[in-house]
Amino acid sequence: MTTGQGTSSGGLTNPGQSSESFNTNYNMQRVRQAAIMSSEVLNLPDLQGFLKIPGQPVATVKIDYQAMPEVEPAYLN
């Protein structure tokens, strides 16, 4: 029997395994790369950033500043 896959090595078999068994190996590699350069992050203005959603390009976001109401007046001596 011949196929595009390799046979088990050395003719050794595991109990319950045929000497004509075939092995298939699959390898996955995780590749990491920067979505943006560090200089782009360092040069961001205040209240701006980047948003990365899987499957979508990198987007820039800007958050509007909202002043908080004064709950208690400042303590004075």
PDB file of N, CA, C, O and CB in Angstrom:
ATOM      1  N   MET A   1       0.850  -1.164   0.000  1.00  0.00           N
ATOM      2  CA  MET A   1       0.000   0.000   0.000  1.00  0.00           C
ATOM      3  C   MET A   1       0.895   1.226   0.000  1.00  0.00           C
ATOM      4  O   MET A   1       1.841   1.291   0.785  1.00  0.00           O
ATOM      5  CB  MET A   1      -0.967  -0.002   1.214  1.00  0.00           C
ATOM      6  N   THR A   2       0.625   2.191  -0.852  1.00  0.00           N
ATOM      7  CA  THR A   2       1.400   3.424  -0.885  1.00  0.00           C
ATOM      8  C   THR A   2       0.451   4.608  -0.855  1.00  0.00           C
ATOM      9  O   THR A   2      -0.597   4.612  -1.501  1.00  0.00           O
ATOM     10  CB  THR A   2       2.309   3.478  -2.137  1.00  0.00           C
ATOM     11  N   THR A   3       0.848   5.612  -0.086  1.00  0.00           N
ATOM     12  CA  THR A   3       0.101   6.870  -0.033  1.00  0.00           C
ATOM     13  C   THR A   3       1.101   7.997   0.057  1.00  0.00           C
ATOM     14  O   THR A   3       2.309   7.761   0.082  1.00  0.00           O
ATOM     15  CB  THR A   3      -0.896   6.906   1.173  1.00  0.00           C
ATOM     16  N   GLY A   4       0.608   9.221   0.106  1.00  0.00           N
ATOM     17  CA  GLY A   4       1.490  10.369   0.233  1.00  0.00           C
ATOM     18  C   GLY A   4       1.989  10.574   1.649  1.00  0.00           C
ATOM     19  O   GLY A   4       2.802  11.469   1.881  1.00  0.00           O
ATOM     20  N   GLN A   5       1.536   9.783   2.600  1.00  0.00           N
ATOM     21  CA  GLN A   5       1.944   9.925   3.988  1.00  0.00           C
ATOM     22  C   GLN A   5       2.992   8.877   4.302  1.00  0.00           C
ATOM     23  O   GLN A   5       3.047   7.839   3.642  1.00  0.00           O
ATOM     24  CB  GLN A   5       0.735   9.799   4.943  1.00  0.00           C
ATOM     25  N   GLY A   6       3.827   9.134   5.302  1.00  0.00           N
ATOM     26  CA  GLY A   6       4.888   8.200   5.659  1.00  0.00           C
ATOM     27  C   GLY A   6       4.384   7.077   6.535  1.00  0.00           C
ATOM     28  O   GLY A   6       3.381   7.237   7.231  1.00  0.00           O
ATOM     29  N   THR A   7       5.060   5.944   6.514  1.00  0.00           N
ATOM     30  CA  THR A   7       4.688   4.820   7.369  1.00  0.00           C
ATOM     31  C   THR A   7       5.345   4.979   8.721  1.00  0.00           C
ATOM     32  O   THR A   7       6.262   5.784   8.882  1.00  0.00           O
ATOM     33  CB  THR A   7       5.085   3.475   6.727  1.00  0.00           C
ATOM     34  N   SER A   8       4.883   4.218   9.688  1.00  0.00           N
ATOM     35  CA  SER A   8       5.485   4.286  11.017  1.00  0.00           C
ATOM     36  C   SER A   8       6.924   3.814  10.939  1.00  0.00           C
ATOM     37  O   SER A   8       7.238   2.907  10.169  1.00  0.00           O
ATOM     38  CB  SER A   8       4.687   3.439  12.038  1.00  0.00           C
ATOM     39  N   SER A   9       7.805   4.422  11.731  1.00  0.00           N
ATOM     40  CA  SER A   9       9.238   4.192  11.601  1.00  0.00           C
ATOM     41  C   SER A   9       9.669   2.856  12.173  1.00  0.00           C
ATOM     42  O   SER A   9       9.132   2.404  13.184  1.00  0.00           O
ATOM     43  CB  SER A   9       9.997   5.295  12.275  1.00  0.00           C
ATOM     44  N   GLY A  10      10.637   2.225  11.527  1.00  0.00           N
ATOM     45  CA  GLY A  10      11.291   1.033  12.034  1.00  0.00           C
ATOM     46  C   GLY A  10      10.445  -0.212  12.046  1.00  0.00           C
ATOM     47  O   GLY A  10      10.910  -1.241  12.537  1.00  0.00           O
ATOM     48  N   GLY A  11       9.239  -0.186  11.541  1.00  0.00           N
ATOM     49  CA  GLY A  11       8.412  -1.367  11.535  1.00  0.00           C
ATOM     50  C   GLY A  11       7.871  -1.724  12.912  1.00  0.00           C
ATOM     51  O   GLY A  11       7.203  -2.749  13.056  1.00  0.00           O
ATOM     52  N   LEU A  12       8.142  -0.899  13.939  1.00  0.00           N
ATOM     53  CA  LEU A  12       7.638  -1.164  15.280  1.00  0.00           C
ATOM     54  C   LEU A  12       6.204  -0.684  15.372  1.00  0.00           C
ATOM     55  O   LEU A  12       5.850   0.359  14.823  1.00  0.00           O
ATOM     56  CB  LEU A  12       8.517  -0.480  16.355  1.00  0.00           C
ATOM     57  N   THR A  13       5.390  -1.444  16.062  1.00  0.00           N
ATOM     58  CA  THR A  13       3.988  -1.057  16.202  1.00  0.00           C
ATOM     59  C   THR A  13       3.594  -1.088  17.661  1.00  0.00           C
ATOM     60  O   THR A  13       4.208  -1.775  18.477  1.00  0.00           O
ATOM     61  CB  THR A  13       3.074  -1.980  15.379  1.00  0.00           C
ATOM     62  N   ASN A  14       2.569  -0.339  17.971  1.00  0.00           N
ATOM     63  CA  ASN A  14       1.982  -0.370  19.303  1.00  0.00           C
ATOM     64  C   ASN A  14       0.999  -1.524  19.354  1.00  0.00           C
ATOM     65  O   ASN A  14       0.492  -1.938  18.312  1.00  0.00           O
ATOM     66  CB  ASN A  14       1.285   0.982  19.654  1.00  0.00           C
ATOM     67  N   PRO A  15       0.711  -2.059  20.540  1.00  0.00           N
ATOM     68  CA  PRO A  15      -0.289  -3.120  20.628  1.00  0.00           C
ATOM     69  C   PRO A  15      -1.611  -2.652  20.038  1.00  0.00           C
ATOM     70  O   PRO A  15      -2.059  -1.544  20.332  1.00  0.00           O
ATOM     71  CB  PRO A  15      -0.483  -3.564  22.088  1.00  0.00           C
ATOM     72  N   GLY A  16      -2.228  -3.462  19.227  1.00  0.00           N
ATOM     73  CA  GLY A  16      -3.494  -3.122  18.596  1.00  0.00           C
ATOM     74  C   GLY A  16      -3.347  -2.247  17.374  1.00  0.00           C
ATOM     75  O   GLY A  16      -4.347  -1.805  16.809  1.00  0.00           O
ATOM     76  N   GLN A  17      -2.116  -1.984  16.950  1.00  0.00           N
ATOM     77  CA  GLN A  17      -1.888  -1.120  15.797  1.00  0.00           C
ATOM     78  C   GLN A  17      -1.323  -1.950  14.663  1.00  0.00           C
ATOM     79  O   GLN A  17      -0.404  -2.740  14.877  1.00  0.00           O
ATOM     80  CB  GLN A  17      -0.934   0.049  16.150  1.00  0.00           C
ATOM     81  N   SER A  18      -1.841  -1.792  13.488  1.00  0.00           N
ATOM     82  CA  SER A  18      -1.375  -2.523  12.313  1.00  0.00           C
ATOM     83  C   SER A  18       0.022  -2.063  11.932  1.00  0.00           C
ATOM     84  O   SER A  18       0.377  -0.902  12.132  1.00  0.00           O
ATOM     85  CB  SER A  18      -2.343  -2.333  11.132  1.00  0.00           C
ATOM     86  N   SER A  19       0.811  -2.974  11.383  1.00  0.00           N
ATOM     87  CA  SER A  19       2.152  -2.599  10.931  1.00  0.00           C
ATOM     88  C   SER A  19       2.088  -1.715   9.698  1.00  0.00           C
ATOM     89  O   SER A  19       3.100  -1.145   9.289  1.00  0.00           O
ATOM     90  CB  SER A  19       2.984  -3.846  10.636  1.00  0.00           C
ATOM     91  N   GLU A  20       0.907  -1.594   9.103  1.00  0.00           N
ATOM     92  CA  GLU A  20       0.738  -0.763   7.912  1.00  0.00           C
ATOM     93  C   GLU A  20       0.057   0.560   8.264  1.00  0.00           C
ATOM     94  O   GLU A  20      -0.563   1.181   7.400  1.00  0.00           O
ATOM     95  CB  GLU A  20      -0.078  -1.513   6.846  1.00  0.00           C
ATOM     96  N   SER A  21       0.165   0.998   9.522  1.00  0.00           N
ATOM     97  CA  SER A  21      -0.485   2.247   9.927  1.00  0.00           C
ATOM     98  C   SER A  21       0.281   3.442   9.366  1.00  0.00           C
ATOM     99  O   SER A  21       1.460   3.346   9.028  1.00  0.00           O
ATOM    100  CB  SER A  21      -0.579   2.342  11.470  1.00  0.00           C
ATOM    101  N   PHE A  22      -0.404   4.539   9.280  1.00  0.00           N
ATOM    102  CA  PHE A  22       0.188   5.749   8.730  1.00  0.00           C
ATOM    103  C   PHE A  22       0.048   6.878   9.744  1.00  0.00           C
ATOM    104  O   PHE A  22      -0.958   6.988  10.444  1.00  0.00           O
ATOM    105  CB  PHE A  22      -0.478   6.130   7.380  1.00  0.00           C
ATOM    106  N   ASN A  23       1.069   7.703   9.805  1.00  0.00           N
ATOM    107  CA  ASN A  23       1.071   8.825  10.738  1.00  0.00           C
ATOM    108  C   ASN A  23       0.963  10.128   9.973  1.00  0.00           C
ATOM    109  O   ASN A  23       1.559  10.284   8.907  1.00  0.00           O
ATOM    110  CB  ASN A  23       2.338   8.816  11.610  1.00  0.00           C
ATOM    111  N   THR A  24       0.210  11.051  10.513  1.00  0.00           N
ATOM    112  CA  THR A  24       0.111  12.392   9.955  1.00  0.00           C
ATOM    113  C   THR A  24       0.388  13.370  11.081  1.00  0.00           C
ATOM    114  O   THR A  24      -0.213  13.273  12.151  1.00  0.00           O
ATOM    115  CB  THR A  24      -1.292  12.649   9.302  1.00  0.00           C
ATOM    116  N   ASN A  25       1.280  14.299  10.852  1.00  0.00           N
ATOM    117  CA  ASN A  25       1.618  15.305  11.854  1.00  0.00           C
ATOM    118  C   ASN A  25       1.163  16.672  11.373  1.00  0.00           C
ATOM    119  O   ASN A  25       1.373  17.040  10.217  1.00  0.00           O
ATOM    120  CB  ASN A  25       3.137  15.309  12.147  1.00  0.00           C
ATOM    121  N   TYR A  26       0.547  17.407  12.258  1.00  0.00           N
ATOM    122  CA  TYR A  26       0.137  18.773  11.969  1.00  0.00           C
ATOM    123  C   TYR A  26       0.799  19.674  12.999  1.00  0.00           C
ATOM    124  O   TYR A  26       0.722  19.412  14.200  1.00  0.00           O
ATOM    125  CB  TYR A  26      -1.425  18.927  11.988  1.00  0.00           C
ATOM    126  N   ASN A  27       1.436  20.715  12.543  1.00  0.00           N
ATOM    127  CA  ASN A  27       2.092  21.661  13.440  1.00  0.00           C
ATOM    128  C   ASN A  27       1.479  23.033  13.255  1.00  0.00           C
ATOM    129  O   ASN A  27       1.272  23.490  12.130  1.00  0.00           O
ATOM    130  CB  ASN A  27       3.615  21.706  13.187  1.00  0.00           C
ATOM    131  N   MET A  28       1.191  23.682  14.367  1.00  0.00           N
ATOM    132  CA  MET A  28       0.682  25.050  14.311  1.00  0.00           C
ATOM    133  C   MET A  28       1.724  25.961  14.924  1.00  0.00           C
ATOM    134  O   MET A  28       2.320  25.636  15.951  1.00  0.00           O
ATOM    135  CB  MET A  28      -0.689  25.186  15.049  1.00  0.00           C
ATOM    136  N   GLN A  29       1.941  27.095  14.294  1.00  0.00           N
ATOM    137  CA  GLN A  29       2.866  28.081  14.819  1.00  0.00           C
ATOM    138  C   GLN A  29       2.115  29.381  15.022  1.00  0.00           C
ATOM    139  O   GLN A  29       1.359  29.822  14.155  1.00  0.00           O
ATOM    140  CB  GLN A  29       4.079  28.277  13.875  1.00  0.00           C
ATOM    141  N   ARG A  30       2.330  29.980  16.162  1.00  0.00           N
ATOM    142  CA  ARG A  30       1.711  31.266  16.456  1.00  0.00           C
ATOM    143  C   ARG A  30       2.732  32.346  16.132  1.00  0.00           C
ATOM    144  O   ARG A  30       3.824  32.367  16.700  1.00  0.00           O
ATOM    145  CB  ARG A  30       1.236  31.354  17.954  1.00  0.00           C
ATOM    146  N   VAL A  31       2.382  33.230  15.231  1.00  0.00           N
ATOM    147  CA  VAL A  31       3.284  34.301  14.814  1.00  0.00           C
ATOM    148  C   VAL A  31       2.774  35.598  15.416  1.00  0.00           C
ATOM    149  O   VAL A  31       1.596  35.933  15.300  1.00  0.00           O
ATOM    150  CB  VAL A  31       3.380  34.401  13.253  1.00  0.00           C
ATOM    151  N   ARG A  32       3.682  36.325  16.063  1.00  0.00           N
ATOM    152  CA  ARG A  32       3.322  37.606  16.662  1.00  0.00           C
ATOM    153  C   ARG A  32       4.047  38.716  15.933  1.00  0.00           C
ATOM    154  O   ARG A  32       5.244  38.627  15.663  1.00  0.00           O
ATOM    155  CB  ARG A  32       3.657  37.633  18.171  1.00  0.00           C
ATOM    156  N   GLN A  33       3.313  39.744  15.625  1.00  0.00           N
ATOM    157  CA  GLN A  33       3.927  40.927  15.043  1.00  0.00           C
ATOM    158  C   GLN A  33       3.180  42.146  15.571  1.00  0.00           C
ATOM    159  O   GLN A  33       1.993  42.079  15.890  1.00  0.00           O
ATOM    160  CB  GLN A  33       3.902  40.876  13.476  1.00  0.00           C
ATOM    161  N   ALA A  34       3.884  43.232  15.652  1.00  0.00           N
ATOM    162  CA  ALA A  34       3.295  44.456  16.201  1.00  0.00           C
ATOM    163  C   ALA A  34       2.230  45.004  15.257  1.00  0.00           C
ATOM    164  O   ALA A  34       2.441  45.088  14.047  1.00  0.00           O
ATOM    165  CB  ALA A  34       4.384  45.519  16.452  1.00  0.00           C
ATOM    166  N   ALA A  35       1.095  45.373  15.817  1.00  0.00           N
ATOM    167  CA  ALA A  35       0.030  45.976  15.020  1.00  0.00           C
ATOM    168  C   ALA A  35       0.368  47.424  14.686  1.00  0.00           C
ATOM    169  O   ALA A  35       0.005  47.930  13.624  1.00  0.00           O
ATOM    170  CB  ALA A  35      -1.313  45.899  15.765  1.00  0.00           C
ATOM    171  N   ILE A  36       1.063  48.082  15.605  1.00  0.00           N
ATOM    172  CA  ILE A  36       1.520  49.454  15.397  1.00  0.00           C
ATOM    173  C   ILE A  36       2.917  49.581  15.977  1.00  0.00           C
ATOM    174  O   ILE A  36       3.330  48.768  16.804  1.00  0.00           O
ATOM    175  CB  ILE A  36       0.544  50.488  16.048  1.00  0.00           C
ATOM    176  N   MET A  37       3.638  50.594  15.548  1.00  0.00           N
ATOM    177  CA  MET A  37       4.999  50.793  16.047  1.00  0.00           C
ATOM    178  C   MET A  37       4.958  51.505  17.397  1.00  0.00           C
ATOM    179  O   MET A  37       4.039  52.275  17.676  1.00  0.00           O
ATOM    180  CB  MET A  37       5.845  51.604  15.032  1.00  0.00           C
ATOM    181  N   SER A  38       5.958  51.240  18.225  1.00  0.00           N
ATOM    182  CA  SER A  38       6.002  51.862  19.551  1.00  0.00           C
ATOM    183  C   SER A  38       6.104  53.378  19.453  1.00  0.00           C
ATOM    184  O   SER A  38       5.589  54.085  20.319  1.00  0.00           O
ATOM    185  CB  SER A  38       7.179  51.314  20.357  1.00  0.00           C
ATOM    186  N   SER A  39       6.758  53.889  18.415  1.00  0.00           N
ATOM    187  CA  SER A  39       6.868  55.344  18.257  1.00  0.00           C
ATOM    188  C   SER A  39       5.492  55.972  18.019  1.00  0.00           C
ATOM    189  O   SER A  39       5.258  57.118  18.403  1.00  0.00           O
ATOM    190  CB  SER A  39       7.819  55.688  17.089  1.00  0.00           C
ATOM    191  N   GLU A  40       4.583  55.224  17.387  1.00  0.00           N
ATOM    192  CA  GLU A  40       3.231  55.742  17.178  1.00  0.00           C
ATOM    193  C   GLU A  40       2.494  55.880  18.510  1.00  0.00           C
ATOM    194  O   GLU A  40       1.729  56.825  18.705  1.00  0.00           O
ATOM    195  CB  GLU A  40       2.444  54.823  16.224  1.00  0.00           C
ATOM    196  N   VAL A  41       2.721  54.948  19.412  1.00  0.00           N
ATOM    197  CA  VAL A  41       2.086  55.008  20.728  1.00  0.00           C
ATOM    198  C   VAL A  41       2.666  56.164  21.536  1.00  0.00           C
ATOM    199  O   VAL A  41       1.928  56.891  22.202  1.00  0.00           O
ATOM    200  CB  VAL A  41       2.270  53.675  21.487  1.00  0.00           C
ATOM    201  N   LEU A  42       3.984  56.333  21.479  1.00  0.00           N
ATOM    202  CA  LEU A  42       4.633  57.396  22.245  1.00  0.00           C
ATOM    203  C   LEU A  42       4.218  58.785  21.782  1.00  0.00           C
ATOM    204  O   LEU A  42       4.208  59.721  22.582  1.00  0.00           O
ATOM    205  CB  LEU A  42       6.134  57.259  22.148  1.00  0.00           C
ATOM    206  N   ASN A  43       3.878  58.935  20.519  1.00  0.00           N
ATOM    207  CA  ASN A  43       3.532  60.247  19.968  1.00  0.00           C
ATOM    208  C   ASN A  43       2.035  60.537  19.980  1.00  0.00           C
ATOM    209  O   ASN A  43       1.596  61.520  19.384  1.00  0.00           O
ATOM    210  CB  ASN A  43       4.043  60.354  18.564  1.00  0.00           C
ATOM    211  N   LEU A  44       1.254  59.706  20.642  1.00  0.00           N
ATOM    212  CA  LEU A  44      -0.191  59.934  20.685  1.00  0.00           C
ATOM    213  C   LEU A  44      -0.534  61.151  21.535  1.00  0.00           C
ATOM    214  O   LEU A  44       0.036  61.332  22.611  1.00  0.00           O
ATOM    215  CB  LEU A  44      -0.910  58.699  21.230  1.00  0.00           C
ATOM    216  N   PRO A  45      -1.454  61.985  21.069  1.00  0.00           N
ATOM    217  CA  PRO A  45      -1.943  63.084  21.904  1.00  0.00           C
ATOM    218  C   PRO A  45      -2.765  62.519  23.072  1.00  0.00           C
ATOM    219  O   PRO A  45      -3.172  61.358  23.053  1.00  0.00           O
ATOM    220  CB  PRO A  45      -2.799  64.080  21.060  1.00  0.00           C
ATOM    221  N   ASP A  46      -3.000  63.360  24.083  1.00  0.00           N
ATOM    222  CA  ASP A  46      -3.826  62.942  25.219  1.00  0.00           C
ATOM    223  C   ASP A  46      -5.218  62.537  24.740  1.00  0.00           C
ATOM    224  O   ASP A  46      -5.757  63.102  23.789  1.00  0.00           O
ATOM    225  CB  ASP A  46      -3.927  64.076  26.268  1.00  0.00           C
ATOM    226  N   LEU A  47      -5.777  61.558  25.415  1.00  0.00           N
ATOM    227  CA  LEU A  47      -7.133  61.057  25.169  1.00  0.00           C
ATOM    228  C   LEU A  47      -7.307  60.438  23.781  1.00  0.00           C
ATOM    229  O   LEU A  47      -8.422  60.399  23.261  1.00  0.00           O
ATOM    230  CB  LEU A  47      -8.125  62.180  25.341  1.00  0.00           C
ATOM    231  N   GLN A  48      -6.235  59.959  23.184  1.00  0.00           N
ATOM    232  CA  GLN A  48      -6.316  59.245  21.914  1.00  0.00           C
ATOM    233  C   GLN A  48      -5.613  57.908  22.056  1.00  0.00           C
ATOM    234  O   GLN A  48      -4.701  57.762  22.869  1.00  0.00           O
ATOM    235  CB  GLN A  48      -5.693  60.075  20.761  1.00  0.00           C
ATOM    236  N   GLY A  49      -6.038  56.933  21.266  1.00  0.00           N
ATOM    237  CA  GLY A  49      -5.436  55.609  21.340  1.00  0.00           C
ATOM    238  C   GLY A  49      -5.720  54.810  20.086  1.00  0.00           C
ATOM    239  O   GLY A  49      -6.231  55.330  19.094  1.00  0.00           O
ATOM    240  N   PHE A  50      -5.382  53.548  20.152  1.00  0.00           N
ATOM    241  CA  PHE A  50      -5.592  52.634  19.039  1.00  0.00           C
ATOM    242  C   PHE A  50      -6.526  51.525  19.483  1.00  0.00           C
ATOM    243  O   PHE A  50      -6.501  51.106  20.641  1.00  0.00           O
ATOM    244  CB  PHE A  50      -4.249  52.054  18.529  1.00  0.00           C
ATOM    245  N   LEU A  51      -7.346  51.055  18.567  1.00  0.00           N
ATOM    246  CA  LEU A  51      -8.267  49.958  18.829  1.00  0.00           C
ATOM    247  C   LEU A  51      -8.024  48.892  17.779  1.00  0.00           C
ATOM    248  O   LEU A  51      -8.073  49.168  16.580  1.00  0.00           O
ATOM    249  CB  LEU A  51      -9.755  50.438  18.818  1.00  0.00           C
ATOM    250  N   LYS A  52      -7.759  47.667  18.231  1.00  0.00           N
ATOM    251  CA  LYS A  52      -7.529  46.557  17.302  1.00  0.00           C
ATOM    252  C   LYS A  52      -8.540  45.469  17.604  1.00  0.00           C
ATOM    253  O   LYS A  52      -8.542  44.895  18.692  1.00  0.00           O
ATOM    254  CB  LYS A  52      -6.067  46.009  17.412  1.00  0.00           C
ATOM    255  N   ILE A  53      -9.393  45.189  16.642  1.00  0.00           N
ATOM    256  CA  ILE A  53     -10.373  44.114  16.731  1.00  0.00           C
ATOM    257  C   ILE A  53      -9.922  43.032  15.759  1.00  0.00           C
ATOM    258  O   ILE A  53      -9.612  43.343  14.609  1.00  0.00           O
ATOM    259  CB  ILE A  53     -11.839  44.621  16.407  1.00  0.00           C
ATOM    260  N   PRO A  54      -9.875  41.762  16.186  1.00  0.00           N
ATOM    261  CA  PRO A  54      -9.419  40.690  15.286  1.00  0.00           C
ATOM    262  C   PRO A  54     -10.186  40.695  13.965  1.00  0.00           C
ATOM    263  O   PRO A  54     -11.412  40.796  13.941  1.00  0.00           O
ATOM    264  CB  PRO A  54      -9.572  39.326  15.966  1.00  0.00           C
ATOM    265  N   GLY A  55      -9.448  40.584  12.886  1.00  0.00           N
ATOM    266  CA  GLY A  55     -10.045  40.568  11.558  1.00  0.00           C
ATOM    267  C   GLY A  55     -10.296  41.948  10.975  1.00  0.00           C
ATOM    268  O   GLY A  55     -10.737  42.064   9.832  1.00  0.00           O
ATOM    269  N   GLN A  56     -10.022  42.991  11.738  1.00  0.00           N
ATOM    270  CA  GLN A  56     -10.232  44.362  11.283  1.00  0.00           C
ATOM    271  C   GLN A  56      -8.910  45.112  11.340  1.00  0.00           C
ATOM    272  O   GLN A  56      -8.031  44.747  12.120  1.00  0.00           O
ATOM    273  CB  GLN A  56     -11.309  45.078  12.141  1.00  0.00           C
ATOM    274  N   PRO A  57      -8.752  46.160  10.525  1.00  0.00           N
ATOM    275  CA  PRO A  57      -7.519  46.959  10.606  1.00  0.00           C
ATOM    276  C   PRO A  57      -7.483  47.775  11.900  1.00  0.00           C
ATOM    277  O   PRO A  57      -8.506  47.960  12.560  1.00  0.00           O
ATOM    278  CB  PRO A  57      -7.402  47.901   9.382  1.00  0.00           C
ATOM    279  N   VAL A  58      -6.311  48.251  12.244  1.00  0.00           N
ATOM    280  CA  VAL A  58      -6.142  49.083  13.442  1.00  0.00           C
ATOM    281  C   VAL A  58      -6.858  50.410  13.222  1.00  0.00           C
ATOM    282  O   VAL A  58      -6.730  51.023  12.162  1.00  0.00           O
ATOM    283  CB  VAL A  58      -4.626  49.316  13.764  1.00  0.00           C
ATOM    284  N   ALA A  59      -7.605  50.847  14.217  1.00  0.00           N
ATOM    285  CA  ALA A  59      -8.333  52.115  14.134  1.00  0.00           C
ATOM    286  C   ALA A  59      -7.834  53.045  15.230  1.00  0.00           C
ATOM    287  O   ALA A  59      -7.454  52.596  16.312  1.00  0.00           O
ATOM    288  CB  ALA A  59      -9.872  51.892  14.257  1.00  0.00           C
ATOM    289  N   THR A  60      -7.837  54.335  14.945  1.00  0.00           N
ATOM    290  CA  THR A  60      -7.501  55.310  15.981  1.00  0.00           C
ATOM    291  C   THR A  60      -8.805  55.756  16.640  1.00  0.00           C
ATOM    292  O   THR A  60      -9.834  55.895  15.978  1.00  0.00           O
ATOM    293  CB  THR A  60      -6.711  56.539  15.384  1.00  0.00           C
ATOM    294  N   VAL A  61      -8.746  55.974  17.935  1.00  0.00           N
ATOM    295  CA  VAL A  61      -9.929  56.414  18.671  1.00  0.00           C
ATOM    296  C   VAL A  61      -9.586  57.666  19.462  1.00  0.00           C
ATOM    297  O   VAL A  61      -8.452  57.852  19.902  1.00  0.00           O
ATOM    298  CB  VAL A  61     -10.451  55.295  19.612  1.00  0.00           C
ATOM    299  N   LYS A  62     -10.578  58.510  19.633  1.00  0.00           N
ATOM    300  CA  LYS A  62     -10.413  59.730  20.419  1.00  0.00           C
ATOM    301  C   LYS A  62     -11.543  59.769  21.435  1.00  0.00           C
ATOM    302  O   LYS A  62     -12.711  59.589  21.092  1.00  0.00           O
ATOM    303  CB  LYS A  62     -10.413  61.016  19.508  1.00  0.00           C
ATOM    304  N   ILE A  63     -11.183  60.005  22.684  1.00  0.00           N
ATOM    305  CA  ILE A  63     -12.162  60.066  23.763  1.00  0.00           C
ATOM    306  C   ILE A  63     -12.342  61.527  24.143  1.00  0.00           C
ATOM    307  O   ILE A  63     -11.368  62.228  24.416  1.00  0.00           O
ATOM    308  CB  ILE A  63     -11.715  59.208  24.997  1.00  0.00           C
ATOM    309  N   ASP A  64     -13.576  61.981  24.160  1.00  0.00           N
ATOM    310  CA  ASP A  64     -13.861  63.360  24.556  1.00  0.00           C
ATOM    311  C   ASP A  64     -13.753  63.485  26.071  1.00  0.00           C
ATOM    312  O   ASP A  64     -14.204  62.612  26.813  1.00  0.00           O
ATOM    313  CB  ASP A  64     -15.271  63.799  24.069  1.00  0.00           C
ATOM    314  N   TYR A  65     -13.152  64.579  26.516  1.00  0.00           N
ATOM    315  CA  TYR A  65     -12.997  64.836  27.946  1.00  0.00           C
ATOM    316  C   TYR A  65     -14.321  65.309  28.513  1.00  0.00           C
ATOM    317  O   TYR A  65     -14.972  66.185  27.944  1.00  0.00           O
ATOM    318  CB  TYR A  65     -11.885  65.880  28.210  1.00  0.00           C
ATOM    319  N   GLN A  66     -14.713  64.734  29.624  1.00  0.00           N
ATOM    320  CA  GLN A  66     -15.913  65.167  30.325  1.00  0.00           C
ATOM    321  C   GLN A  66     -15.516  65.513  31.755  1.00  0.00           C
ATOM    322  O   GLN A  66     -15.077  64.654  32.520  1.00  0.00           O
ATOM    323  CB  GLN A  66     -17.027  64.063  30.292  1.00  0.00           C
ATOM    324  N   ALA A  67     -15.679  66.783  32.098  1.00  0.00           N
ATOM    325  CA  ALA A  67     -15.330  67.229  33.450  1.00  0.00           C
ATOM    326  C   ALA A  67     -16.306  66.624  34.450  1.00  0.00           C
ATOM    327  O   ALA A  67     -17.507  66.538  34.193  1.00  0.00           O
ATOM    328  CB  ALA A  67     -15.339  68.782  33.547  1.00  0.00           C
ATOM    329  N   MET A  68     -15.780  66.216  35.570  1.00  0.00           N
ATOM    330  CA  MET A  68     -16.615  65.645  36.624  1.00  0.00           C
ATOM    331  C   MET A  68     -17.204  66.780  37.456  1.00  0.00           C
ATOM    332  O   MET A  68     -16.520  67.766  37.730  1.00  0.00           O
ATOM    333  CB  MET A  68     -15.797  64.664  37.522  1.00  0.00           C
ATOM    334  N   PRO A  69     -18.466  66.649  37.858  1.00  0.00           N
ATOM    335  CA  PRO A  69     -19.058  67.703  38.695  1.00  0.00           C
ATOM    336  C   PRO A  69     -18.381  67.735  40.062  1.00  0.00           C
ATOM    337  O   PRO A  69     -17.956  66.706  40.587  1.00  0.00           O
ATOM    338  CB  PRO A  69     -20.585  67.483  38.858  1.00  0.00           C
ATOM    339  N   GLU A  70     -18.290  68.934  40.622  1.00  0.00           N
ATOM    340  CA  GLU A  70     -17.666  69.077  41.931  1.00  0.00           C
ATOM    341  C   GLU A  70     -18.667  68.610  42.983  1.00  0.00           C
ATOM    342  O   GLU A  70     -19.729  69.209  43.149  1.00  0.00           O
ATOM    343  CB  GLU A  70     -17.213  70.556  42.192  1.00  0.00           C
ATOM    344  N   VAL A  71     -18.325  67.548  43.682  1.00  0.00           N
ATOM    345  CA  VAL A  71     -19.228  66.971  44.674  1.00  0.00           C
ATOM    346  C   VAL A  71     -19.118  67.710  46.000  1.00  0.00           C
ATOM    347  O   VAL A  71     -20.126  67.990  46.650  1.00  0.00           O
ATOM    348  CB  VAL A  71     -18.926  65.482  44.872  1.00  0.00           C
ATOM    349  N   GLU A  72     -17.917  68.017  46.386  1.00  0.00           N
ATOM    350  CA  GLU A  72     -17.654  68.682  47.663  1.00  0.00           C
ATOM    351  C   GLU A  72     -16.658  69.803  47.396  1.00  0.00           C
ATOM    352  O   GLU A  72     -15.653  69.577  46.722  1.00  0.00           O
ATOM    353  CB  GLU A  72     -17.105  67.672  48.747  1.00  0.00           C
ATOM    354  N   PRO A  73     -16.912  71.012  47.908  1.00  0.00           N
ATOM    355  CA  PRO A  73     -15.947  72.091  47.679  1.00  0.00           C
ATOM    356  C   PRO A  73     -14.599  71.760  48.321  1.00  0.00           C
ATOM    357  O   PRO A  73     -14.526  71.008  49.293  1.00  0.00           O
ATOM    358  CB  PRO A  73     -16.487  73.424  48.237  1.00  0.00           C
ATOM    359  N   ALA A  74     -13.565  72.321  47.772  1.00  0.00           N
ATOM    360  CA  ALA A  74     -12.214  72.072  48.281  1.00  0.00           C
ATOM    361  C   ALA A  74     -12.100  72.551  49.720  1.00  0.00           C
ATOM    362  O   ALA A  74     -12.710  73.552  50.094  1.00  0.00           O
ATOM    363  CB  ALA A  74     -11.157  72.770  47.398  1.00  0.00           C
ATOM    364  N   TYR A  75     -11.332  71.849  50.518  1.00  0.00           N
ATOM    365  CA  TYR A  75     -11.135  72.203  51.927  1.00  0.00           C
ATOM    366  C   TYR A  75     -10.228  73.422  52.012  1.00  0.00           C
ATOM    367  O   TYR A  75      -9.144  73.434  51.428  1.00  0.00           O
ATOM    368  CB  TYR A  75     -10.529  71.011  52.729  1.00  0.00           C
ATOM    369  N   LEU A  76     -10.661  74.429  52.724  1.00  0.00           N
ATOM    370  CA  LEU A  76      -9.872  75.645  52.905  1.00  0.00           C
ATOM    371  C   LEU A  76      -9.521  75.799  54.369  1.00  0.00           C
ATOM    372  O   LEU A  76     -10.332  75.478  55.238  1.00  0.00           O
ATOM    373  CB  LEU A  76     -10.636  76.888  52.395  1.00  0.00           C
ATOM    374  N   ASN A  77      -8.312  76.290  54.661  1.00  0.00           N
ATOM    375  CA  ASN A  77      -7.884  76.516  56.053  1.00  0.00           C
ATOM    376  C   ASN A  77      -8.561  77.699  56.640  1.00  0.00           C
ATOM    377  O   ASN A  77      -8.320  78.035  57.800  1.00  0.00           O
ATOM    378  CB  ASN A  77      -6.393  76.700  56.142  1.00  0.00           C
TER     379      ASN A  77
END
